[in-house]
């Protein structure tokens, strides 16, 4: 993350140095960016369209900036519109809120909500709720002794050695 901050500062300086020659400055910035880019990011030269909306991402903005934005969670390339969300991405080392695509934003928010409110363990089905019609009939039989209701059902022909010699 500190490397990304350094890149942003270098880019600011590069804007003032552009008078010296745009091509050498852009080449130097590209080399710095490639060397500090996280390994899971898709390289810029492989990104031609937004992964979400398919908008063309070749070329630059009128100000000379790239139209491509990397989602800090998945590493794919997106347009500005499809990466408006910001969220921490701790599993990638981004503790502060950073640019993420809409899909990852939704997944990260869902993940945070689930970790804040863990789901309760699923309960066992009640009488008549097992989804097994035969077991539900046996389970709900009022004449069946209690100890047989507590034991798991044993079906003829099921399991190792069942019904065989």
NUBAMI-635784 format. One record per residue (C-alpha): x, y, z; residue in three letters. Coordinates in nm, 2 decimals. Example, Ala and Ser with C-alpha at 12.3 -4.5 7.8 and 13.67 -1.06 7.14 Angstrom:
% NUBAMI-635784
<site c1="1.23" c2="-0.45" c3="0.78" aa="ala"/>
<site c1="1.37" c2="-0.11" c3="0.71" aa="ser"/>
% end
This chain:
% NUBAMI-635784
<site c1="0.00" c2="0.00" c3="0.00" aa="unk"/>
<site c1="0.29" c2="0.24" c3="0.07" aa="unk"/>
<site c1="0.41" c2="0.17" c3="-0.29" aa="unk"/>
<site c1="0.07" c2="0.28" c3="-0.43" aa="unk"/>
<site c1="0.10" c2="0.60" c3="-0.23" aa="unk"/>
<site c1="0.45" c2="0.65" c3="-0.37" aa="unk"/>
<site c1="0.32" c2="0.60" c3="-0.73" aa="unk"/>
<site c1="0.05" c2="0.86" c3="-0.68" aa="unk"/>
<site c1="0.31" c2="1.11" c3="-0.56" aa="unk"/>
<site c1="0.54" c2="1.03" c3="-0.85" aa="unk"/>
<site c1="0.24" c2="1.08" c3="-1.09" aa="unk"/>
<site c1="0.18" c2="1.42" c3="-0.94" aa="unk"/>
<site c1="0.55" c2="1.52" c3="-1.00" aa="unk"/>
<site c1="0.53" c2="1.36" c3="-1.35" aa="unk"/>
<site c1="0.26" c2="1.61" c3="-1.44" aa="unk"/>
<site c1="0.50" c2="1.90" c3="-1.38" aa="unk"/>
<site c1="0.79" c2="1.72" c3="-1.56" aa="unk"/>
<site c1="0.58" c2="1.64" c3="-1.86" aa="unk"/>
<site c1="0.73" c2="1.95" c3="-2.04" aa="unk"/>
<site c1="1.06" c2="1.76" c3="-2.05" aa="unk"/>
<site c1="0.90" c2="1.50" c3="-2.27" aa="unk"/>
<site c1="0.59" c2="1.29" c3="-2.22" aa="unk"/>
<site c1="0.73" c2="0.96" c3="-2.36" aa="unk"/>
<site c1="1.02" c2="0.91" c3="-2.11" aa="unk"/>
<site c1="0.80" c2="1.02" c3="-1.82" aa="unk"/>
<site c1="0.53" c2="0.77" c3="-1.92" aa="unk"/>
<site c1="0.78" c2="0.49" c3="-1.97" aa="unk"/>
<site c1="0.92" c2="0.55" c3="-1.62" aa="unk"/>
<site c1="0.58" c2="0.57" c3="-1.46" aa="unk"/>
<site c1="0.48" c2="0.25" c3="-1.63" aa="unk"/>
<site c1="0.79" c2="0.07" c3="-1.51" aa="unk"/>
<site c1="0.73" c2="0.19" c3="-1.15" aa="unk"/>
<site c1="0.36" c2="0.09" c3="-1.17" aa="unk"/>
<site c1="0.43" c2="-0.26" c3="-1.30" aa="unk"/>
<site c1="0.70" c2="-0.32" c3="-1.04" aa="unk"/>
<site c1="0.47" c2="-0.22" c3="-0.75" aa="unk"/>
<site c1="0.14" c2="-0.37" c3="-0.88" aa="unk"/>
<site c1="0.00" c2="-0.65" c3="-0.66" aa="unk"/>
<site c1="0.06" c2="-1.00" c3="-0.82" aa="unk"/>
<site c1="-0.31" c2="-1.07" c3="-0.84" aa="unk"/>
<site c1="-0.39" c2="-0.77" c3="-1.05" aa="unk"/>
<site c1="-0.45" c2="-0.83" c3="-1.42" aa="unk"/>
<site c1="-0.17" c2="-0.63" c3="-1.61" aa="unk"/>
<site c1="-0.29" c2="-0.31" c3="-1.77" aa="unk"/>
<site c1="-0.19" c2="-0.42" c3="-2.12" aa="unk"/>
<site c1="-0.43" c2="-0.72" c3="-2.09" aa="unk"/>
<site c1="-0.73" c2="-0.50" c3="-1.99" aa="unk"/>
<site c1="-0.92" c2="-0.37" c3="-2.29" aa="unk"/>
<site c1="-1.27" c2="-0.36" c3="-2.16" aa="unk"/>
<site c1="-1.45" c2="-0.31" c3="-1.83" aa="unk"/>
<site c1="-1.51" c2="-0.66" c3="-1.68" aa="unk"/>
<site c1="-1.86" c2="-0.55" c3="-1.56" aa="unk"/>
<site c1="-2.01" c2="-0.34" c3="-1.84" aa="unk"/>
<site c1="-1.77" c2="-0.41" c3="-2.14" aa="unk"/>
<site c1="-1.69" c2="-0.03" c3="-2.19" aa="unk"/>
<site c1="-1.38" c2="0.02" c3="-2.40" aa="unk"/>
<site c1="-1.09" c2="0.10" c3="-2.17" aa="unk"/>
<site c1="-0.82" c2="0.16" c3="-2.44" aa="unk"/>
<site c1="-0.68" c2="0.50" c3="-2.46" aa="unk"/>
<site c1="-0.68" c2="0.77" c3="-2.20" aa="unk"/>
<site c1="-0.91" c2="1.04" c3="-2.06" aa="unk"/>
<site c1="-0.88" c2="1.40" c3="-2.21" aa="unk"/>
<site c1="-0.65" c2="1.47" c3="-1.91" aa="unk"/>
<site c1="-0.42" c2="1.19" c3="-2.02" aa="unk"/>
<site c1="-0.51" c2="0.95" c3="-1.74" aa="unk"/>
<site c1="-0.58" c2="0.58" c3="-1.78" aa="unk"/>
<site c1="-0.95" c2="0.48" c3="-1.80" aa="unk"/>
<site c1="-0.87" c2="0.15" c3="-1.62" aa="unk"/>
<site c1="-0.92" c2="0.09" c3="-1.25" aa="unk"/>
<site c1="-0.83" c2="-0.22" c3="-1.07" aa="unk"/>
<site c1="-1.06" c2="-0.37" c3="-0.81" aa="unk"/>
<site c1="-0.85" c2="-0.41" c3="-0.50" aa="unk"/>
<site c1="-1.03" c2="-0.73" c3="-0.41" aa="unk"/>
<site c1="-1.04" c2="-0.93" c3="-0.73" aa="unk"/>
<site c1="-0.77" c2="-0.75" c3="-0.93" aa="unk"/>
<site c1="-0.97" c2="-0.72" c3="-1.26" aa="unk"/>
<site c1="-1.00" c2="-0.41" c3="-1.46" aa="unk"/>
<site c1="-1.31" c2="-0.19" c3="-1.46" aa="unk"/>
<site c1="-1.43" c2="0.15" c3="-1.57" aa="unk"/>
<site c1="-1.48" c2="0.43" c3="-1.32" aa="unk"/>
<site c1="-1.85" c2="0.39" c3="-1.31" aa="unk"/>
<site c1="-1.83" c2="0.02" c3="-1.21" aa="unk"/>
<site c1="-1.58" c2="0.08" c3="-0.93" aa="unk"/>
<site c1="-1.74" c2="0.36" c3="-0.73" aa="unk"/>
<site c1="-1.76" c2="0.15" c3="-0.41" aa="unk"/>
<site c1="-1.49" c2="0.16" c3="-0.14" aa="unk"/>
<site c1="-1.43" c2="-0.11" c3="0.12" aa="unk"/>
<site c1="-1.15" c2="-0.25" c3="0.33" aa="unk"/>
<site c1="-1.01" c2="-0.57" c3="0.18" aa="unk"/>
<site c1="-0.83" c2="-0.72" c3="0.47" aa="unk"/>
<site c1="-0.75" c2="-1.06" c3="0.30" aa="unk"/>
<site c1="-0.55" c2="-0.86" c3="0.04" aa="unk"/>
<site c1="-0.38" c2="-0.63" c3="0.29" aa="unk"/>
<site c1="-0.60" c2="-0.33" c3="0.23" aa="unk"/>
<site c1="-0.71" c2="-0.23" c3="0.58" aa="unk"/>
<site c1="-0.85" c2="0.11" c3="0.48" aa="unk"/>
<site c1="-1.14" c2="0.15" c3="0.24" aa="unk"/>
<site c1="-1.01" c2="0.12" c3="-0.12" aa="unk"/>
<site c1="-1.17" c2="0.10" c3="-0.47" aa="unk"/>
<site c1="-1.36" c2="-0.22" c3="-0.54" aa="unk"/>
<site c1="-1.59" c2="-0.33" c3="-0.81" aa="unk"/>
<site c1="-1.96" c2="-0.36" c3="-0.75" aa="unk"/>
<site c1="-1.96" c2="-0.74" c3="-0.73" aa="unk"/>
<site c1="-1.68" c2="-0.75" c3="-0.47" aa="unk"/>
<site c1="-1.84" c2="-0.46" c3="-0.28" aa="unk"/>
<site c1="-2.16" c2="-0.66" c3="-0.24" aa="unk"/>
<site c1="-1.96" c2="-0.98" c3="-0.14" aa="unk"/>
<site c1="-1.75" c2="-0.79" c3="0.11" aa="unk"/>
<site c1="-2.05" c2="-0.62" c3="0.27" aa="unk"/>
<site c1="-2.23" c2="-0.95" c3="0.29" aa="unk"/>
<site c1="-1.92" c2="-1.11" c3="0.45" aa="unk"/>
<site c1="-1.90" c2="-0.83" c3="0.71" aa="unk"/>
<site c1="-2.27" c2="-0.86" c3="0.79" aa="unk"/>
<site c1="-2.24" c2="-1.24" c3="0.84" aa="unk"/>
<site c1="-1.93" c2="-1.21" c3="1.06" aa="unk"/>
<site c1="-2.11" c2="-0.94" c3="1.27" aa="unk"/>
<site c1="-2.42" c2="-1.16" c3="1.31" aa="unk"/>
<site c1="-2.31" c2="-1.53" c3="1.28" aa="unk"/>
<site c1="-2.59" c2="-1.76" c3="1.18" aa="unk"/>
<site c1="-2.73" c2="-2.00" c3="1.44" aa="unk"/>
<site c1="-2.67" c2="-2.37" c3="1.39" aa="unk"/>
<site c1="-2.95" c2="-2.52" c3="1.19" aa="unk"/>
<site c1="-3.21" c2="-2.70" c3="1.40" aa="unk"/>
<site c1="-3.30" c2="-3.06" c3="1.35" aa="unk"/>
<site c1="-3.63" c2="-3.11" c3="1.16" aa="unk"/>
<site c1="-3.94" c2="-3.16" c3="1.38" aa="unk"/>
<site c1="-4.19" c2="-3.43" c3="1.34" aa="unk"/>
<site c1="-4.32" c2="-3.44" c3="0.99" aa="unk"/>
<site c1="-4.04" c2="-3.21" c3="0.86" aa="unk"/>
<site c1="-3.76" c2="-3.45" c3="0.76" aa="unk"/>
<site c1="-3.85" c2="-3.45" c3="0.39" aa="unk"/>
<site c1="-3.86" c2="-3.84" c3="0.41" aa="unk"/>
<site c1="-4.22" c2="-3.94" c3="0.39" aa="unk"/>
<site c1="-4.17" c2="-4.29" c3="0.54" aa="unk"/>
<site c1="-3.97" c2="-4.16" c3="0.84" aa="unk"/>
<site c1="-4.22" c2="-3.89" c3="0.90" aa="unk"/>
<site c1="-4.50" c2="-4.16" c3="0.92" aa="unk"/>
<site c1="-4.30" c2="-4.36" c3="1.17" aa="unk"/>
<site c1="-4.19" c2="-4.06" c3="1.37" aa="unk"/>
<site c1="-4.55" c2="-3.94" c3="1.41" aa="unk"/>
<site c1="-4.69" c2="-4.29" c3="1.50" aa="unk"/>
<site c1="-4.84" c2="-4.24" c3="1.85" aa="unk"/>
<site c1="-4.82" c2="-4.62" c3="1.92" aa="unk"/>
<site c1="-4.44" c2="-4.64" c3="1.87" aa="unk"/>
<site c1="-4.24" c2="-4.68" c3="2.20" aa="unk"/>
<site c1="-4.03" c2="-4.37" c3="2.29" aa="unk"/>
<site c1="-3.70" c2="-4.57" c3="2.27" aa="unk"/>
<site c1="-3.76" c2="-4.65" c3="1.91" aa="unk"/>
<site c1="-3.83" c2="-4.29" c3="1.83" aa="unk"/>
<site c1="-3.48" c2="-4.20" c3="1.97" aa="unk"/>
<site c1="-3.29" c2="-4.46" c3="1.76" aa="unk"/>
<site c1="-3.20" c2="-4.37" c3="1.41" aa="unk"/>
<site c1="-3.41" c2="-4.55" c3="1.14" aa="unk"/>
<site c1="-3.27" c2="-4.87" c3="1.00" aa="unk"/>
<site c1="-3.41" c2="-4.94" c3="0.66" aa="unk"/>
<site c1="-3.40" c2="-5.29" c3="0.51" aa="unk"/>
<site c1="-3.13" c2="-5.32" c3="0.25" aa="unk"/>
<site c1="-2.94" c2="-5.01" c3="0.36" aa="unk"/>
<site c1="-2.59" c2="-4.99" c3="0.50" aa="unk"/>
<site c1="-2.32" c2="-5.25" c3="0.52" aa="unk"/>
<site c1="-2.43" c2="-5.61" c3="0.59" aa="unk"/>
<site c1="-2.80" c2="-5.51" c3="0.59" aa="unk"/>
<site c1="-3.03" c2="-5.80" c3="0.49" aa="unk"/>
<site c1="-2.74" c2="-6.01" c3="0.37" aa="unk"/>
<site c1="-2.54" c2="-6.31" c3="0.48" aa="unk"/>
% end
